[in-house]
Amino acid sequence: MPGYKATVIGENFEFVIDDEPQFLDFSRTVYIDAEDEDAAQVAALAVVREELLAQAMLDDEADQSITIEEISQADVLADKAIEGDFIWYFPDDDEDE
């Protein structure tokens, strides 16, 4: 079964910083074993959603979005060791790049 590397991005997740609600975006890289690219996309989104649910970060009533930014075949065994955590940032931060 081929391996896939997926970069998942999320937008509009609420954090309280200094008693003020702030909305942050995230990026998360996951490695998935899947039959094909479509199955890998579904699995990558499921992994990230599960992690966000475990952290009580998903809110059905909020205007949050989670999408695949990029996906490609990868050597999952070699790359799984460097799988990244969530990288949180303010939405304006990505405009500076």
Secondary structure, 3 states (H helix, E strand, C coil): CCEEEEEEEEEEEEEEECCEEEEEEEEEEEEEECCCHHHHHHHHHHHHHHHHHHCCCCCCCCCCEEEEEEEEECCHHHHHHHCCCCEEECHHHHHHC
